[in-house]
Amino acid sequence: MTGQVAASTAPATKKPSPLHHAPFRWLLAARTIGVVGNAVAPIALAFAVLDLTGSPVDLGLVVGARSIANVAVLLFGGVIADRLPRRLVLVGTSVGAALTQGVVAALVLTGTAAIWSLIALSILNGAVSAVSLPAAAAMVPETVPADVLRPANALLRLGLNGGTILGASVGAGVVALIGPGAGLAVDAASFALAALCYARMRLPHQTPRPAFGGSVLSDLREGWREFSGRRWIWIVVAQFTVLNAAYVGGSTVVGPVVADASFGRAGWGLVVAAQAVGLAVGAIVALRWRPRHALGIGVGLMAVTALPLAALGLLPSLPVLLIAFGLGGIAMELFSIAWDQSLQTNVPRDALSRVYSYDMVGSFVAVPLGETLVGPLTQSFGTVQTLLGCALVALLASIAAVSTRSVRGLTTGPPSVRE
């Protein structure tokens, strides 16, 4: 209440842009550069596997192996990011990602890749990513003051979306004209450049790290208390446990197969870019539209993600898919910005990485299952039936989550008590 009184009596002043803060500029540069290359990687890896064996089952095994490793290491990654300087964590993980993706690129370019080697390197890359993700998600409050946290998140999302658009568009051309190996090499180079940007960051708002005397298990228990004590968090995470398995399995495994059989690989890159355009539009909308119940609206809008999956199954034409994936991207981004703001303003900063890691584990735990099962399901029941089933799962999960009062009733800004 003290801050509200002061604000009402003081003259209005324009808040500085997050870009006025050098640490945020380096964070924005690092994550944007990284995502430019990373947008190429799923396209390049998918077609590298299809060129190698032509099997959607093999593709599911390769991408599923990465997801399994990612989920297995995420909780440990959250502890690391809350104990060690997050900048140091991000430099190290970016270097590790550059090395693993560089080896994958070399194997594909030299024609020596095998499914077992791609699976092994996917496991390593997934483990590195698991340490990086909680650190990156919790880094924003350390780079800007609290009063510009929302625009910082929006600008960061715009950078990530713009990088995805550029990476998917250029990457599709690289993969189609030169080959998947070149696309993977671009991804490796982007991580190396991102590591240099992270190394330049200096963090005036850095959170003090807890003493190293406590055990990892005690850190995990504390993080679990922060996570499970807020009903709206675990309900939304449960929604994404189901939704991500259906959406990621349908789009990343079956999508390239549909593209190869219809509108082509370059077209699939445009579809991925259309989703990124939708994400960018969603971020722009979120900058101006600030509903009181933003999280509930975002959770409900995730039902729109059923649309691109259904379109892949029923109307796999490029114009239809561009519209469907674009609308799905808008919905995803409106949810993502509301979610990040809700966590960053309601969870203690020294536990934020661990809460993010529990969020990510819960959200991603079923993704490997979706990725590995969707190939056999496609072979057994057909592409159309599998994609429509995935769409129905995404729709029902979103309806169930938004129907709960703790999700619908959460307002923007920190509540006085846990819900």
C-alpha positions as CSV (number, residue, x, y, z in Angstrom):
1,M,0.0,0.0,0.0
2,T,2.9,2.4,0.7
3,G,4.0,2.2,-2.9
4,Q,0.5,2.9,-4.2
5,V,0.2,6.1,-2.1
6,A,3.6,7.3,-3.2
7,A,2.7,6.7,-6.8
8,S,-0.5,8.7,-6.5
9,T,1.2,11.8,-5.1
10,A,4.4,11.8,-7.2
11,P,4.4,13.3,-10.7
12,A,4.0,10.8,-13.5
13,T,7.3,9.9,-15.1
14,K,7.9,7.7,-18.1
15,K,9.5,4.4,-17.2
16,P,12.7,3.7,-19.0
17,S,12.7,1.0,-21.6
18,P,14.3,-2.4,-20.7
19,L,16.7,-1.7,-23.6
20,H,18.3,1.0,-21.4
21,H,19.8,-1.8,-19.3
22,A,22.9,-3.3,-20.8
23,P,22.5,-6.8,-19.1
24,F,19.0,-7.1,-20.7
25,R,20.4,-6.1,-24.1
26,W,23.0,-8.9,-23.9
27,L,20.3,-11.3,-22.7
28,L,18.1,-10.3,-25.6
29,A,20.9,-10.7,-28.1
30,A,22.0,-14.1,-26.7
31,R,18.6,-15.6,-26.7
32,T,17.6,-14.2,-30.1
33,I,20.8,-15.5,-31.7
34,G,20.3,-18.9,-30.1
35,V,16.8,-19.2,-31.3
36,V,17.7,-18.2,-34.9
37,G,19.8,-21.3,-35.1
38,N,17.5,-23.4,-33.0
39,A,14.6,-22.8,-35.3
40,V,16.5,-24.5,-38.0
41,A,17.4,-27.5,-35.9
42,P,14.0,-29.4,-35.7
43,I,13.5,-29.0,-39.5
44,A,17.1,-30.1,-40.3
45,L,17.1,-33.0,-37.9
46,A,13.7,-34.2,-39.0
47,F,14.7,-34.4,-42.6
48,A,18.2,-35.7,-41.8
49,V,16.5,-38.7,-40.1
50,L,14.0,-39.1,-43.0
51,D,16.8,-39.0,-45.5
52,L,18.6,-41.6,-43.5
53,T,15.8,-44.2,-42.9
54,G,12.5,-42.7,-44.2
55,S,10.9,-43.9,-41.0
56,P,8.6,-41.7,-38.7
57,V,9.3,-44.3,-36.0
58,D,13.1,-43.5,-36.1
59,L,12.3,-39.8,-36.2
60,G,10.2,-40.2,-33.0
61,L,13.0,-42.1,-31.3
62,V,15.6,-39.4,-32.1
63,V,13.5,-36.5,-30.9
64,G,12.1,-38.5,-28.1
65,A,15.5,-39.3,-26.7
66,R,16.3,-35.6,-26.4
67,S,13.1,-35.0,-24.6
68,I,13.7,-37.9,-22.2
69,A,17.1,-36.6,-21.3
70,N,15.7,-33.1,-20.9
71,V,13.0,-34.2,-18.5
72,A,15.4,-36.4,-16.5
73,V,17.9,-33.6,-15.8
74,L,15.5,-30.6,-15.5
75,L,15.1,-30.7,-11.7
76,F,18.9,-30.9,-11.2
77,G,19.2,-28.1,-13.7
78,G,16.9,-25.9,-11.6
79,V,19.0,-26.5,-8.5
80,I,22.2,-25.6,-10.4
81,A,20.6,-22.4,-11.7
82,D,19.5,-21.4,-8.2
83,R,22.9,-22.2,-6.6
84,L,25.3,-20.9,-9.2
85,P,25.5,-17.6,-11.1
86,R,23.0,-18.0,-13.9
87,R,25.2,-16.1,-16.3
88,L,28.0,-18.7,-15.8
89,V,25.4,-21.5,-16.2
90,L,24.2,-20.1,-19.5
91,V,27.7,-19.6,-20.9
92,G,28.6,-23.2,-20.1
93,T,25.4,-24.7,-21.5
94,S,25.7,-22.7,-24.7
95,V,29.2,-24.0,-25.3
96,G,28.0,-27.5,-24.6
97,A,25.1,-27.1,-27.0
98,A,27.4,-25.7,-29.7
99,L,29.7,-28.8,-29.4
100,T,26.9,-31.4,-29.5
101,Q,25.1,-29.8,-32.4
102,G,28.4,-29.3,-34.2
103,V,29.1,-33.1,-34.0
104,V,25.7,-33.9,-35.3
105,A,26.2,-31.5,-38.2
106,A,29.6,-33.1,-39.0
107,L,28.1,-36.6,-39.0
108,V,25.3,-35.6,-41.3
109,L,27.6,-33.6,-43.7
110,T,30.1,-36.4,-44.0
111,G,27.4,-39.1,-44.5
112,T,28.5,-41.0,-41.4
113,A,25.4,-40.4,-39.3
114,A,23.5,-43.4,-37.9
115,I,20.3,-43.5,-35.8
116,W,22.2,-44.7,-32.7
117,S,24.7,-41.8,-32.9
118,L,21.9,-39.3,-33.5
119,I,20.0,-40.7,-30.5
120,A,23.2,-40.5,-28.3
121,L,23.9,-36.9,-29.3
122,S,20.2,-36.0,-28.8
123,I,20.5,-37.3,-25.2
124,L,23.5,-35.1,-24.6
125,N,21.9,-32.0,-26.1
126,G,18.7,-32.6,-24.1
127,A,20.7,-32.8,-20.9
128,V,22.6,-29.5,-21.7
129,S,19.3,-27.8,-22.5
130,A,17.8,-29.0,-19.2
131,V,20.4,-27.1,-17.3
132,S,20.0,-24.0,-19.5
133,L,16.2,-23.7,-19.5
134,P,15.5,-22.9,-15.8
135,A,18.5,-20.5,-15.7
136,A,17.3,-18.6,-18.8
137,A,13.7,-18.4,-17.6
138,A,14.7,-17.0,-14.2
139,M,17.3,-14.6,-15.7
140,V,14.9,-11.7,-16.7
141,P,14.3,-10.3,-13.2
142,E,18.1,-10.1,-12.7
143,T,18.6,-7.9,-15.8
144,V,16.0,-5.2,-15.2
145,P,14.3,-3.4,-12.3
146,A,10.9,-4.9,-11.3
147,D,8.9,-1.9,-12.7
148,V,9.9,-2.8,-16.2
149,L,9.6,-6.6,-15.9
150,R,6.5,-6.9,-18.1
151,P,7.8,-5.0,-21.1
152,A,11.1,-6.8,-20.7
153,N,9.3,-10.1,-21.0
154,A,7.4,-8.9,-24.0
155,L,10.5,-7.6,-25.8
156,L,12.3,-10.8,-25.1
157,R,9.4,-12.8,-26.5
158,L,9.4,-10.6,-29.6
159,G,13.1,-11.2,-30.1
160,L,12.6,-15.0,-29.7
161,N,9.7,-15.0,-32.1
162,G,11.5,-12.8,-34.6
163,G,14.5,-15.1,-34.4
164,T,12.3,-18.1,-34.9
165,I,10.7,-16.5,-38.0
166,L,14.1,-15.7,-39.5
167,G,15.6,-19.1,-38.5
168,A,12.6,-21.2,-39.8
169,S,12.4,-19.2,-43.1
170,V,16.1,-19.1,-43.9
171,G,16.6,-22.6,-42.4
172,A,14.0,-24.1,-44.6
173,G,15.8,-22.8,-47.7
174,V,19.1,-24.0,-46.4
175,V,17.8,-27.5,-45.7
176,A,16.0,-27.6,-49.1
177,L,18.8,-26.2,-51.2
178,I,22.0,-27.4,-49.4
179,G,20.9,-30.1,-47.0
180,P,20.1,-30.9,-43.4
181,G,23.7,-30.9,-42.3
182,A,24.1,-27.2,-43.2
183,G,21.1,-26.3,-41.1
184,L,22.5,-28.2,-38.1
185,A,25.8,-26.3,-38.6
186,V,24.0,-23.0,-38.4
187,D,22.4,-24.1,-35.1
188,A,25.8,-25.0,-33.7
189,A,27.3,-21.6,-34.7
190,S,24.3,-19.8,-33.1
191,F,25.0,-21.4,-29.7
192,A,28.7,-20.4,-29.9
193,L,27.7,-16.7,-30.6
194,A,25.1,-16.8,-27.8
195,A,27.8,-18.0,-25.4
196,L,29.8,-14.9,-26.2
197,C,26.8,-12.6,-25.5
198,Y,26.1,-14.3,-22.2
199,A,29.7,-13.8,-21.2
200,R,29.4,-10.0,-21.6
201,M,26.5,-9.7,-19.2
202,R,26.9,-8.0,-15.8
203,L,24.0,-8.3,-13.4
204,P,23.3,-5.5,-11.0
205,H,20.1,-7.1,-9.9
206,Q,21.6,-10.5,-9.3
207,T,19.8,-12.6,-6.7
208,P,22.0,-13.8,-3.8
209,R,22.6,-17.5,-4.0
210,P,21.8,-19.8,-1.0
211,A,24.8,-21.3,0.9
212,F,26.1,-24.6,-0.4
213,G,25.7,-26.3,3.0
214,G,22.2,-27.6,2.2
215,S,21.7,-30.8,0.2
216,V,20.4,-31.0,-3.3
217,L,17.4,-32.9,-1.9
218,S,16.6,-30.1,0.6
219,D,16.7,-27.6,-2.3
220,L,14.3,-29.8,-4.3
221,R,12.0,-30.1,-1.4
222,E,11.9,-26.3,-0.9
223,G,11.3,-25.8,-4.6
224,W,8.4,-28.4,-4.5
225,R,6.8,-26.5,-1.6
226,E,6.8,-23.3,-3.6
227,F,5.5,-25.2,-6.7
228,S,2.8,-27.3,-5.1
229,G,1.6,-24.6,-2.6
230,R,0.0,-22.7,-5.5
231,R,-3.0,-24.6,-7.0
232,W,-3.1,-22.5,-10.2
233,I,0.5,-23.5,-11.0
234,W,0.1,-27.3,-10.8
235,I,-3.3,-27.2,-12.6
236,V,-1.8,-25.4,-15.6
237,V,1.2,-27.7,-15.6
238,A,-1.1,-30.7,-15.6
239,Q,-2.9,-29.2,-18.6
240,F,0.4,-28.9,-20.5
241,T,1.5,-32.4,-19.5
242,V,-1.3,-33.7,-21.7
243,L,-1.4,-30.9,-24.3
244,N,2.4,-30.8,-25.1
245,A,2.4,-34.6,-25.6
246,A,-0.4,-34.3,-28.2
247,Y,0.8,-31.1,-29.9
248,V,4.5,-31.8,-30.0
249,G,4.0,-35.4,-31.1
250,G,1.6,-34.4,-33.8
251,S,3.4,-31.4,-35.2
252,T,7.1,-32.4,-34.9
253,V,6.8,-36.0,-35.9
254,V,3.7,-36.3,-38.1
255,G,4.0,-32.8,-39.6
256,P,7.2,-33.4,-41.6
257,V,5.8,-36.7,-42.9
258,V,2.7,-34.9,-44.1
259,A,4.9,-32.2,-45.7
260,D,7.0,-34.7,-47.5
261,A,3.9,-36.3,-48.9
262,S,2.1,-33.1,-50.0
263,F,3.4,-29.5,-50.0
264,G,7.2,-30.1,-49.6
265,R,10.0,-29.4,-47.2
266,A,10.3,-25.7,-48.0
267,G,6.6,-25.4,-47.3
268,W,7.0,-27.0,-43.9
269,G,9.5,-24.3,-43.1
270,L,7.0,-21.7,-44.0
271,V,4.4,-23.3,-41.7
272,V,6.9,-23.3,-38.8
273,A,7.6,-19.6,-39.6
274,A,3.8,-18.8,-39.7
275,Q,3.5,-20.1,-36.1
276,A,6.4,-17.8,-35.2
277,V,4.6,-14.9,-36.8
278,G,1.6,-15.7,-34.7
279,L,3.8,-15.7,-31.6
280,A,5.1,-12.3,-32.6
281,V,1.6,-10.9,-33.1
282,G,0.6,-12.4,-29.7
283,A,3.5,-10.6,-28.0
284,I,2.5,-7.3,-29.6
285,V,-1.1,-7.7,-28.5
286,A,0.1,-8.5,-25.0
287,L,2.0,-5.3,-24.8
288,R,-1.2,-3.3,-25.1
289,W,-3.9,-5.6,-23.9
290,R,-3.6,-6.2,-20.2
291,P,-6.7,-8.1,-19.0
292,R,-7.1,-8.5,-15.3
293,H,-7.5,-12.3,-15.6
294,A,-4.7,-12.7,-18.2
295,L,-3.7,-16.2,-17.1
296,G,-7.3,-17.6,-17.3
297,I,-7.7,-16.1,-20.8
298,G,-4.4,-17.5,-21.9
299,V,-5.1,-21.0,-20.6
300,G,-8.5,-21.0,-22.4
301,L,-7.0,-19.8,-25.6
302,M,-4.7,-22.9,-25.7
303,A,-7.7,-24.7,-27.0
304,V,-6.9,-23.0,-30.3
305,T,-3.8,-25.3,-30.7
306,A,-6.2,-28.1,-31.7
307,L,-6.8,-26.2,-34.9
308,P,-3.4,-26.7,-36.6
309,L,-3.4,-30.4,-35.7
310,A,-6.8,-30.8,-37.2
311,A,-5.8,-28.9,-40.3
312,L,-2.7,-31.1,-40.8
313,G,-5.0,-34.1,-40.8
314,L,-8.0,-32.8,-42.8
315,L,-6.8,-30.0,-45.0
316,P,-3.0,-30.3,-45.4
317,S,-2.7,-27.4,-47.9
318,L,-0.2,-24.7,-47.4
319,P,-2.6,-21.7,-47.2
320,V,-4.8,-23.4,-44.6
321,L,-1.9,-24.5,-42.5
322,L,-0.3,-21.0,-42.6
323,I,-3.5,-19.6,-41.1
324,A,-4.0,-22.4,-38.6
325,F,-0.5,-22.4,-37.2
326,G,-0.5,-18.6,-37.1
327,L,-3.6,-18.6,-35.0
328,G,-2.1,-21.2,-32.8
329,G,1.0,-19.1,-32.3
330,I,-1.1,-16.1,-31.2
331,A,-2.8,-18.2,-28.5
332,M,0.5,-19.7,-27.3
333,E,2.1,-16.3,-26.9
334,L,-0.8,-14.7,-25.0
335,F,-0.6,-17.7,-22.6
336,S,3.2,-17.6,-22.3
337,I,3.5,-14.0,-21.4
338,A,0.7,-14.3,-18.8
339,W,2.4,-17.4,-17.4
340,D,5.9,-15.9,-17.1
341,Q,4.5,-12.7,-15.4
342,S,2.4,-14.8,-13.0
343,L,5.4,-16.9,-11.9
344,Q,7.9,-14.0,-11.8
345,T,5.7,-11.9,-9.6
346,N,4.4,-14.6,-7.3
347,V,7.4,-16.9,-6.7
348,P,10.4,-15.9,-4.5
349,R,13.3,-15.1,-6.9
350,D,15.8,-17.3,-5.1
351,A,13.5,-20.3,-5.8
352,L,12.3,-19.3,-9.2
353,S,14.6,-21.6,-11.2
354,R,13.5,-24.6,-9.2
355,V,9.8,-23.7,-9.7
356,Y,10.5,-23.2,-13.4
357,S,12.2,-26.6,-13.4
358,Y,9.2,-28.3,-11.8
359,D,7.0,-26.5,-14.3
360,M,9.1,-27.7,-17.2
361,V,9.3,-31.3,-15.9
362,G,5.6,-31.5,-15.5
363,S,5.0,-29.8,-18.9
364,F,7.5,-31.9,-20.8
365,V,7.3,-35.3,-19.0
366,A,4.8,-36.8,-21.5
367,V,6.4,-35.2,-24.6
368,P,8.8,-38.2,-25.2
369,L,5.8,-40.5,-24.9
370,G,3.9,-38.5,-27.4
371,E,6.9,-38.3,-29.8
372,T,7.7,-42.0,-29.6
373,L,4.1,-43.3,-29.7
374,V,2.8,-41.0,-32.5
375,G,4.8,-42.8,-35.2
376,P,3.4,-46.3,-34.4
377,L,-0.1,-44.8,-34.0
378,T,0.2,-43.3,-37.4
379,Q,1.3,-46.6,-38.9
380,S,-1.6,-48.5,-37.1
381,F,-4.5,-46.0,-37.5
382,G,-3.5,-43.6,-40.2
383,T,-2.3,-40.0,-40.3
384,V,-5.7,-38.4,-40.3
385,Q,-7.0,-40.3,-37.3
386,T,-3.8,-39.8,-35.3
387,L,-3.8,-36.0,-35.9
388,L,-7.5,-35.7,-35.0
389,G,-6.9,-37.6,-31.8
390,C,-4.1,-35.3,-30.9
391,A,-6.3,-32.3,-31.6
392,L,-9.1,-33.6,-29.4
393,V,-6.6,-34.2,-26.5
394,A,-5.4,-30.6,-26.7
395,L,-8.9,-29.2,-26.8
396,L,-10.1,-31.3,-23.8
397,A,-7.0,-30.5,-21.7
398,S,-7.5,-26.7,-22.2
399,I,-11.2,-26.9,-21.4
400,A,-10.5,-28.8,-18.1
401,A,-7.9,-26.3,-16.9
402,V,-9.8,-23.1,-17.6
403,S,-12.9,-24.5,-15.9
404,T,-11.1,-24.4,-12.5
405,R,-11.7,-21.3,-10.4
406,S,-8.1,-21.0,-9.2
407,V,-6.9,-20.5,-12.8
408,R,-9.8,-18.3,-14.0
409,G,-9.7,-16.2,-10.8
410,L,-6.0,-15.4,-10.7
411,T,-5.4,-11.7,-11.3
412,T,-2.4,-9.9,-12.6
413,G,0.0,-8.8,-9.9
414,P,1.1,-10.7,-6.8
415,P,-1.8,-12.0,-4.7
416,S,-1.7,-11.5,-1.0
417,V,-2.1,-15.2,-0.3
418,R,-1.3,-18.4,-2.1
419,E,-4.2,-19.7,-4.2
